[in-house]
């Protein structure tokens, strides 16, 4: 986390990891910009909070990068390679994800780096979910390449693909994960028109969308800390149809549920159905998929 704005997304992710039954240590990386109050909230949901130095994105000022989520955050994930004195294997997950099934099996992979394919181009990997073998030499090499290396998307994904060009060809030490470990927001778009697409990669292990830091309120001491009322999304508008409903996530008793409230009704009743892209102040949380 590089700011308090990512806190709601981090809470959703950590809760989903706990719910998955993981037996691994949950660690959250933060920079000095994250306040003590936010760190206290994180400490209640994970096993360890580690401060790392922020790594600036050299492309943040490039044309077309304004407002991009990774402009002030993405490259800091390179500090995962610097955890070599603490861990021999790390499964890194971006804060804009929720885990829908146990992913502890990833720790058994004997690789230096493993990642799932991106939506486009498919011969590149997406850096939102990574299996990493921390290493001091690789850590130094990556940090040294940051100022001069290109990135086709202006972020950490393009940079890491430049550093590991043999991923698609199966170069020694590099592994390809199934798309189900990093199912991105296109899953939602495809389910609307072609439901078969969403069934193909099942069971989905990790579900992701794009997270951009937003202004987020951090509970003061004694206040409840939960994503309550933070996840809301307007339902997609159909051509020629007025938008008359609002879907809202509610956090109650350790469960997330969403209800539909028609304008003017003043009430909201739980309702089952497909959902994705629910904005949680600091992230977009895709918390469920249509049933098969």
N, C-alpha and C positions, 0 to 999 in steps of 0.2 A: 504494500500500500504506500502510495506517495502522497496521499492527502486524506483528510477525514471524509471527503466526499465519497470515497469507495467503501466506507464502513457498512452501509446496509447490504451491499452486494457481498462483502466478506462474511457477514453474519449468515446470510442465506447459504453461501457455499459451505461454511463450517458446520452449520446445522445439518445440511444434506450429507456431509461426510460422516457425522456422528450417526445419523439415521441409517447409513449404509452398513454399519457394523464394523467399520474399519478397526484394526488392531494396531495400526501404525501411529507413530507420533505425529500430531498435527502442529505444523509450524507456520506462523505468519511472518513474512518479511515486511518491515516497515522502514521508512526513511525518517530523518529528523523532523520532517514537516508534519508528521502525524503526532497529534497532541497526546499528552499523558492521559487525558480522559478517554480518548478513543482507544488507546492501548489497554486501558483497564477493561474496557468492554470486550476487546479481543481476547484478553487473558482469561476471561470467563468461558470462552467458547473453544479455545485451542489449548494445546499443552505448552507452547512456548512462543514468545514473541521476540524476534531477533531484529535488531536495527542494522541496516546496511547503508552504504553510501549510495546516493542517487546517481544514476548514470544518465547524463544529458543526451538527448537525441540530436545528432548533428544535422538532421534534416528538418528540424522543427520549424525553421524559418523559410523553408522552401515554398515556392508557389504551390497552392493546393493542399498544404498541410494544416492550414489554419482550422482550428476546431477539432482536429483528429484526436482520438482518444489516447493514442500512443505518444503524442508529442511530448508529454512530460512524465511518462511512466514506463513505456514498453522496454526500453533498453536496460532498465534497472534489474530486469529478470536475469541478466547476465551474472549477477551476484550469486545465483544458485550454484554456479561452478566453484565459487569460493567457499563453499561449505564443506570442503574436503576434510577438515579436521574434526568435524562433527558427525558426518554421515557418509556412507559409501554408496548410497543410492538415494535419489530424490525423485519423487513424482511431483512435478510442478503443475499447478492448475491456475489459470487466470481467474481473477475475482468475478468475472462476468459469467461464471458457470455454476451449474448445480449438478451434483452427482446423483444419478438415479439408480445405481447398482454398485455393489462393492468392486473396487478397483485394486485391491491389494495384490492381485496376481501380477500387476505390472512390476512389482519389486523383484520378481523372479527373473526378469529379463537380463541376460548377460550382454549388455550393450553399453556403448559410450553415450549414445543419444538415440532416442526413439520418438517418433511423432506420427500423427495421423495426417492423411492427405488434406490439402486445402480444397475448397470447392472449385476455385479457379485461380491459377492453372493447376490441374490435378497432379502434375508431375512435380509440384512443390508441396512442402508440408506447412501446416499451420502451427504457429508457436504457442497456441493457447493451452495446450496440454503436452507436456514433455516428460520423458523419462531420461534422467541425467545421471551420469557418473561424475560427481564432483572431482575436479582435478586442478591443482595449483598451476600447472603449466598451461593447460587449456584456458583457465580463467585469465591468466595474464595475456595470452595470445588474443583472446576475444576482445578484451578491453583495449589492447593496443591497436586492433583493427577498426575500432569504432570511428575515429576521426576521418579516416580516409576511404572506408569501404562503401560501396553503393548499396542501396536498398530499393528494390523495384516498387515497393508500396510505401516507402518513406518511413517504415517502422521496423520493429524488431523481427517480424516474420521474414521480410525481404532480406534483412541483414544476415540472419542465421542461415537462410538458404544459400546466400553467397558464401558463407563460411563452411557449409557442409554440402557442397554440390553433388556429392555421390550418394545422397540419401535415396533418390528414386531408383538408382541402379543397384542398390543393395550393397554398397561398399562396406567392407569389413568394419564392424563396430557400430554401424548405423542400422536401425530397425524401423520397419513400417508398422504402425498400429492400424487396426481397423477403424473406419470412419466412426463407428459407434462410440469410440472413446472420446471423440471431439466432434459431436454432431452439432453443426452450427445453425444459425437462425434460418438458413434456407430450408431446413426441415419443415418449418411452419408454412412457408410459402408453398412448398410442394404438396403438403397434405391437403390444402384447400382445393387444388385442381386435380391432383392425382394421388389418392390415398396410398396406392401401392408403394410409392417412393418411401414413405415413412416406415413401412413394414420391412423393407429390404435390409436395413442395418441393425435390426433388433437382435438382442436386447440392447437398447441404448444405455451406455455407461455414463457418459458425460454430455450434458446439453448446454450449448453456449449461445450467447448473443453478444452484441457490442456494448461494452460498458464505458461510459464517460462519466467522469466525476461531476457530481452536482453538489449544490449546497445541501449539507445534511446536518441535522441537529443531533448532537451527541447527548444522551441522557445524563443528567446530573446524578450525583450520588443519591441512592435511595429510590431513583425512578426506574421503572421497568425498562429493560432493554430487549426489544424484539422488533422484527420488521412489521409490526402492526400498522396497517393502513398505509404502508409505504409502497405497496405494489399495486399499481392501477394501470389500466390500459383501455383505450376505446376500442370497441370491436371494429373489424375491418368494414369499410363502407362498400356496399354493393352498388354497381352502376345504376343510376336512376332511383336510388333508394335513400331516403333521409336517415341519418344516424339518430336512433332514438334510445339507445341503451348504453350503459356503461358497466364494464366488468370490473370487479374489485376483489383483490386478494385480502383475506383476513387471516391473521395468525392467532389461533386459539388452541390451547391445550397441546401445543407442540405440533399442530397440523396446519397446513395451508389449505384453504378452500376459497372458491370464488363464487360471487353471487351476481345476479343481473338486476339492475335497478332501472326501470323505465322512468323517463322524465315525468316529473309531476306526481309520481306514485308515493315518494317519500319513504319507501321501504325497500329492503333488499332481501331476497330469499336465495339460499344456496342452490346452485344449479350445476349439474354435471355437464361437461362438454370439453371440446378441444380448446387449448389456450396456448399462447406463446407471446413473447415480447412484453411482459409485464414490467413496467418501469418502476424501479425501487429507489427513487431519488438519486442514488449514486450508481445504479446499474440497471441493466435490463435482465430480468430473471425469467427464463423460460422454464416454468416449473411443472408442466405436464404436457402430454401428447394425447391425441385421440386414441381411444382403445382400438385394438386390432380387430 
